[in-house]
């Protein structure tokens, strides 16, 4: 028989890893003693040996549980063949990165003592004849294969945390601001600045927030809520007025969080709304921290499917997620509108496809509805007035000017083809 400590030591694992395996039902001890000490048998140890081998092969815990519970040998072969295909794809990517490093070593005479930072790294790429597009592709591959190592590498270059969050967000989910192929710090600052004084950062209103919140029927009296991609905190304030919750408002852009603090103070809610500067794709919270995860018009930054998968672990059992997402509302989309949004947000789908993704991610859908078109009119009218006032700040050819022109085109196409797309709220519960 083995105690938790002895079995963990035998396989070089932490005690918490075995406790977690017990919690998810992957490896339960043969018995608990009266003092609640776990006891593992030799058979349990053999099972853990298999788990470790599968983990070293890169299999997910979900796949491992599937294999351990299966008596079909062909199922093991199928899962391992899928993993082999994944590894082959990753090897191709790594070989491409290896070639880039070889080129850097051959073509750059960087002194050994040179301090490494973002500008130095960019210069190395340029000296090696590597284009901006190839450099962006390198980040995307790095983030996909090893997000933790990518983050550490960016910190090694002494890049500020805010910019690291931005780079990782676009690396994992390229979107319209990247399609301009100018994902620089100045560009992102201009992008955020243009939306700073807009009352809402996207279409929405109190009534839609209230309608979505009411579908979360079994929340505790004092629910823990996180508002991800909170903008200036309008949604967080609405949620606070609808509940007795303490709310964490999360965003990557510091000026937005300062707006949240001002708006919360004005509303008399400073004691119930706290702000947190964080990357929505790299949240530093414990598992099962929240009764409700809220995100209006922001999940697209990391991708709707990726957000559903990643944020799920932060939900308490039977917790809720409420997300509004851009969707196509009609068929036979006009070519110029489709072309614009294929470039701006290629992952935009219709409601049916999004609901499929929700169910596939392990949620049950509690309700969904389209937010009123008048909210888009109000948002675009406000945004248009704002960018007209900002226009003199940016000369032609600058990042800010490019963003303003892109935004004008978006507004123009919306007005020309009203009703072809909108935001749909999805309210779901973890199964």
N, C-alpha and C positions, 0 to 999 in steps of 0.2 A: 504493500500500500504506500501511496505517496501523499504527502501534504501538498498544499498549493506551492509553498516555498521550494520544496524539494523537486517537484515536477518542473516548476519554472526554471530552476537552476540547471536541471538535466538537459533542457533544450535551449538554454540561453535566452529565455523569455522573461519579461517582467511579470510580477505577480498580478498586476492590473490587467495584463493581457488575458491571463487565464480566467480572471473574474469576469472579464467582458465576454469571453467565449461561453462561459456559463450563462451569463445574462441573456445572450442571443440564442442560446440553445445549441450552439455548435459543439461544445464539449462539456457535458454536465458530469459532475463527480458521481461516483457510484453511491455515495452516501454522505450525509451531514451528521456529525456527531452531536451529542446533546449540547455541547458548547458551541455548536454551529460551525465547527471546523470541517472543511471539505476534505474528503478522502478519495483518492484516485487509485484505480486498480491497474494491473499490468496491461489489461485490455484497453483502458483509457489512455495509457502511455503510448501504446501502439497506434491508437487513433490519432493522438497528438503528433506522432511521428509523420503520419500521412498528411496531416494539416500543414505541418511545417514544410514538407516537401512540395505540396501544392502551392503554398505561399511563395516559396523560393522560385517556383515556375511562373509566378506573376498572376496566379488565378485570384479572382475576387472571393471574398468570404461567401457570397451568395452562391457562386459556382461550386465552391468547396462543399457547402452544405448539401447542394444538389447531388454531388458525387458520392458523399458519404452515405446518403440515404438511398442511393440507387443500387440495385443489384444487377443492372444491365451493363456489361463490360463495354459494349459499343458506345454507351453514353460517355464514358471516360475518354475513349478515342476521339469522339466528336468534339468534346470540350478542349482537349489538348491540341487537336488539329486547328481549331479556331485560334487558340493562343499562339500556335506556331505561325499562323498567317499574320497575326498582329505583330509578332516579333520580327518577321521578315520585313514588314512595312517600316517598323521602327529602325531596323538596321539600315535600310535604304536612306532614311532621314539622317541617321548618325553618320553614314558614309559621306553624305553631302556636307554635313557640318565638318567632318574630318578634312575634307578637301579644302574647305574654306580656311581652316586653321593652317593647313599645309601652305596654302597660298599666302597667308599672312606671314608665316615664318620665312618664306622665300623672298617676299617682296618688301617687307618692312624692316627697317634698321633701327627699330625701337631700342633705346639703351636699356640695359638691365635695371638701372637705377631710376628709370622714369616713373613718376607717380602715375598710377592708373586712375583715370576718371572717364566720364562719359565722352568728353571731347577727344581725349587720347584714343579711346576705343573707336570712335567714329573715323578718326584720321587713319587708324590702322586699316579699317575696311576700305576707305577711299584709296589709300596707297596700294592696296591689293587689287584695285580695279573692280571692287564689288559695289553694285548700285544700291541706291536707297531701297528699292523694291526687294532686292535680295537680302538686304539687312533686315527688313521687316519680316520677310519669310523665315529668316533665321530665328527671330524672336518667337514667331508663331510656333515653329517646330519645337523650340526649346520649352515653351510653356506647355505644349501638349504632352511631350514626353516626360518632363520632370519639372513641374511647377515650383516645387520647393527649391530646387537647385537654381532655377531661373531667378527666383526672388533673391536668393543669396548672392548670385552673380551681380544683379543690379545694385544691391547694397554695397558690394565690393567696389563698384564704380562710383560710390559716394553720391548716388542719385537720391534726391529727397523722396521720402515715403509717399508723398502725394503723387509725384510723377511715376514712381514705381507702380502704384495702383493703377494709374492710367495706362501705362505700357502693358501691364498684365491683362487689364480689361480688354484692350483692343487686340492683344495677342490671342486671347481665348475666344473672342467674338468680334471679328472685324465688322465695322458698320459704316455708316455714311461719312463720318468724319475721317475715316481712314481711307476711304475710296478716293479722296482728294490727294492721297499719297503724300501728305504733309503732317504726319503724326508727331510733330515737334512739341516741345513744352510751350513755346509761344503760341502755337496754333490752339492747343487745348485751353490755355489761359484765355485767349480771345473767345473761344467757343463758349466757355462758362460765363465770361464777362457779359456777353451779349444777352444772356438770359437773367442776369443778376437782378434787374429791377422789374422784371415781369412778375405780376402778382402771383400767378400760378405758372409753374415751369412746363405744364402740359395741360391738355383738356381735362376737365373734371369739375365737380361741384359737391357741395355738402350733401345734397339729396342722394347722389349716387353712392357716396361714401356711406351714408346712413343705410341705404338699401342693402349694400353689400354686408355691412356689419351685422344687420339684423338676421342674416342667414347663418351666422355663427351662433347657433342657438344655445349651446350648453357650455358657454364660457363660465369660469368661476367668477365670484363677485368682484375680485380684484385681479383681473387677468394681467399676465406679463405680455407686453406687445412690443415688437420691434418694427419700425417703419424704415424699410431699406430703399435708399435712393430718395431721401425725404425732401430734397429741394429746400424750399424756405419754410417747411414745416406746416403748411396749411392742412395737410391730411392728418398729421399728428395732433394738431389742435382739435380738429373735428372728432377724431377718435377719443381724445380726452374728454370732450364734451358729451360723448355718447356712452361713456363708461367710467368706472372708478379706477381705470388702469394707470399704472406707471409705464411710461412709453420711452423707449430708446429710439432716437431719431438718428439715422446713420446716413452719411454722405461722404464723398471723397474730397469735396471742395470746401475749404474752410470758410470762405465768405458766405456760402449758403448756410452753414451751421451757425454763423453769427446772426444771420437773418432769423433762423429758427429761435435762437435765444431771445432776440428782440420781440419777435411775434408772440412767443410764449409768455414773456413778461407782461406785454400789453394785455394779453388774454387772462392774466392772473394764474397761469399754469406752470410757472417756472419750477415749482416743487414737484411736478409730476412728469415733466418732459425734460429728459437729459439728452445731450448731443454726444455723438461719437464719430470721430473721423476714421473711416475705415473703407477698405475695398470690399464691395459686396461679394466678390469671388474669393475672399480670404478673411473670413470673419473669425475673431478670436473669442468665441463664446463656448461654453461647455455644451455638450450634447444635451438635448431635452431641456433647453432653457426657456422656451417661450410657448405660451398658449396660442398665440396668433402672430403670424408673420404677414406683414402688409407691404405691398409695393404697387404704387400707381404709376404706370407708364415708364418704369425704370428697368424691369427685368430683361428687356431686349438687349441691354448693354452686355450682359454675359450670355444671353440667349435664353429663350423661354424654357426649353427642355433642360438646359444645364442648370438654370435657377431652381427648377422643380426638384431636380436630383440633389443638388448641393445643399439647399436650404432645409431639406427634409430632416436632416439629422439634428437640427436645432429645435425641432418641434417636440413638445411633450406628447406622451401617448394621447391619441385622438385629437391632437392639435389641428389648428386651421391655418390655411394660407389663402389670402385674397390678393389677386393680381389683376391689373388691367393691362391688356395687350392689344397692339394694333392688329386688325384683321381685315381681310377682304370681305365685303358685304354683298357683292354682286359677281356674277359670272361675266364673261365677255368683256374683260377690262380693256379700255382703250390703250392702244400701243404706247403712246407717249407717257401715260400715267404708269403703266406696267414697267416701262423702261426706267423711269425715274426711281421707282421703289425697288426694282430689282437691284439697282445700284446702291440705293440708300439703306434698305433693309431686306436683303434677299430671303430671310427666314419668315417673312410675313405669310401667314396662311389663312384659311377660312376657319370658322368656328368648329366645324366638324373635325378637322385635323388637330386643332388644339385640344379638344376634348379627348381625342384618342391618346394624345401625348400625356394628358393628365392621368388617365386611367392606367396607361403603361407605366407611369412613374410610381404607382401604388397609392393613388388617392381615389376617394369617391367624390363625385361632383355634386355639390349641394345646390348650386344655382349658377346661372350665367345670364347676363343681359348687356345690351349695347347702351353705352352712355349717350345722352341726347346730343343730336347734331348741333344744337344751339351752343353747347359747350365748346365745340370746335370753332364756331363763328366768333365767340367771345375771345377765345384764346388767340386765334390768328389775327383778329382786329387789334388786340392789345400788343401782340408781338410786332405787327407791322408798324404801328405807331412808334414803338420803342426803337426798332432798327432804323426807321427814318430819322429819328433824333440822334442816333449813334453814327450815322453814315459819315459825318465830317471827321470822326475820329480816325478813320482808316482810309489810307490812300489806295488807289487801284494797284492790285498785285499783292497786297498784304494778306495775311491769313484772315484777319477780320473782315476785309472786303469780300474775300471768297466765301466766307460763311454767310455773310449778309445776302450775297447773290444767290447762294444755294437755298437759303430760307425764303427769299422772295419767290423763287421758282416753285418751292413746295406750296406756298400760299396760293400762288396763281393756279396751279394744277388742282388744288383742293376746290377752289371756287368754280373752276371750269367743269369739274367732274364730281360734284357733290353727291354723297351717298354711296360712292364706290368703296370707301374704306372708313374705318372708325376704330374706336376702342371698345373692347368687350371685357367686362368684368367676369372673372372666374373665381368662385368661392368653393373651396374644396377642403376635405378633411382627410387626415392620414388614416389609412386602413390599418 
